[in-house]
Amino acid sequence: MSERNDRPRSGRPHRGRPRGRDAGGRRRAAPTRARLLAVRVLERIERTRAYADLALHGALSRSDLPGPDRALATELVYGTLRWRGSLDYVLSQVLDRDLAKLEPVVLSILRTAAYQLVRTDRIPVSAAVDQAVRCTRAAGASRAAGLVNAVLRRLAEAREGLEWPDAASDPIGHLTHALSLPTWLAERWVEEFGIDEAVALAAASNAVPPRAVRANRRRTNADALLAALLPDHPGAHRARFAPDGVVLEQRGHPGSDPLFMSGQYTVQDEASQLVVELLDPQPGERVLDACAAPGAKTTAIAERVGDEGSVVALDRHPRRLGLVRRDARRLGVPCIETHERDASRPLGDLGLFDRVLVDAPCSGLGTLRRNPDARWRIQPRDVGRLAELQRAILRQAATVLRPGGTLVYSTCTVLPEENQEVVEAFLEASPGFRRAARASLPARLEALLDEQGSLRTLPHRHEMDGFFAARIERDPSAGPSDGATRGPSEESP
């Protein structure tokens, strides 16, 4: 054994103030672990532009926090991200320096505490301020503890008299400061929807979303699932439009529910369920899901086509394809085969399909209730880049649709560049394709169709995520697509 390892474990005294003690030698109280975890997740998002759901899930999976603390950490992360714009507005009024010049961890601590002071009413002021100071020290930023304490005390005194820009006289200011949108998005929503509806959409985008689930029609139905869920979810009810949908109150975690683990249902927003309703896959058909992961729509398709049909699921990311395979096993739908593929590249070697779903990568601006970090991560330049990718995927996917087949193009955003403009550009350049006749679309979707027959849902109108979907058909008399070969469903008898 080396001489170094023979030394007492107490080690050499470090210089300065003893760790974990104040100037008088008293032990400092630590912050709650839930708050410190939330701050570290928010700091990572601020510093690296990490996805909030992945960063939070990773942090929680590595912790042993009990259920209530996990719920608190989750609320602090998502609430702070939802209201970041308005939190920065009020902090700037009580801070004597530019927020951008603060360390990311200090800024995250101030935002988290401001959320508790301004946007919640169940956390005492003294607790919010004290915990923020403790987090500052525990995060290694003790030098900023005095600043954090002073700023938050000023905010606590000023919060009752806070004034927000008026929606009528300053709509962009109201959307950015009161309703927490980035300026560019506030301007776009006013342009697209008008002031009143932009305000309603922004307000709905800050609400905690309902939790909708989809009954696995291979094992149950929506009525039976609702009856099984009601004892633990007394507020549960049938979805308004989705035939397999049940809406739950925000309580519990599906991952620990025996009904979920046994494959009785999948967590999926009602709008997302309606995309598959528009595609309308039939038993025995061969279907392509060109952008499949994480797989909620893929498994919904598989539940409909049955063991006699097949679903080919593509995604560029092998790890995300693993999520598709995992859910397929849980739900008991073995007819799914997965391929690591870039759907913007030629797909002709896959054969022809009866139906194709292009649930394209998009800005996600229709799901801000669920993914509040998207409003800060997405920049205006990203929208054009995504639209180019969407057009490329749609072109390639169309080449493997059989004559007479059906294709659905969908996104979870509300911007026209990613929605109707993509579809219109494709149809203009593809004479063998046309929009499906309105009369041929599922009758239950009628109230959600626009004048062109596209599915459109919005949080403030329909209490579901903002989605767009258009159903396109290929002329039955069209010849084989360039580069495509006949798939199993197209073989002659």
Sequence and secondary structure as in RCSB ss.txt:
>XXXX:A:sequence
MSERNDRPRSGRPHRGRPRGRDAGGRRRAAPTRARLLAVRVLERIERTRAYADLALHGALSRSDLPGPDRALATE
LVYGTLRWRGSLDYVLSQVLDRDLAKLEPVVLSILRTAAYQLVRTDRIPVSAAVDQAVRCTRAAGASRAAGLVNA
VLRRLAEAREGLEWPDAASDPIGHLTHALSLPTWLAERWVEEFGIDEAVALAAASNAVPPRAVRANRRRTNADAL
LAALLPDHPGAHRARFAPDGVVLEQRGHPGSDPLFMSGQYTVQDEASQLVVELLDPQPGERVLDACAAPGAKTTA
IAERVGDEGSVVALDRHPRRLGLVRRDARRLGVPCIETHERDASRPLGDLGLFDRVLVDAPCSGLGTLRRNPDAR
WRIQPRDVGRLAELQRAILRQAATVLRPGGTLVYSTCTVLPEENQEVVEAFLEASPGFRRAARASLPARLEALLD
EQGSLRTLPHRHEMDGFFAARIERDPSAGPSDGATRGPSEESP
>XXXX:A:secstr
  HHHHS TT    SSS TTB TTS B     HHHHHHHHHHHHHHHH   HHHHHHHHHHT    HHHHHHHHH
HHHHHHHTHHHHHHHHHHH SS GGGS HHHHHHHHHHHHHHHS SSS HHHHHHHHHHHHHHTT GGGHHHHHH
HHHHHHHHGGG     TTT HHHIIIIIS   HHHHHHHHHHH HHHHHHHHHHHTS   EEEEE TTT  HHHH
HHHHTTT TT EE SS TTEEEE S S GGG HHHHTTSEEE  HHHHHHHHHH   TT EEEETT TT HHHHH
HHHHHTTTSEEEEEES HHHHHHHHHHHHHHT TTEEEEE  TTS  GGG  EEEEEEE     TT TTT TTHH
HH  HHHHHHHHHHHHHHHHHHHTTEEEEEEEEEEES   GGGTHHHHHHHHHH TTEEE  GGGS GGGGGGB 
TTS EEE HHHHSS  EEEEEEEE TT    TT    GGG   
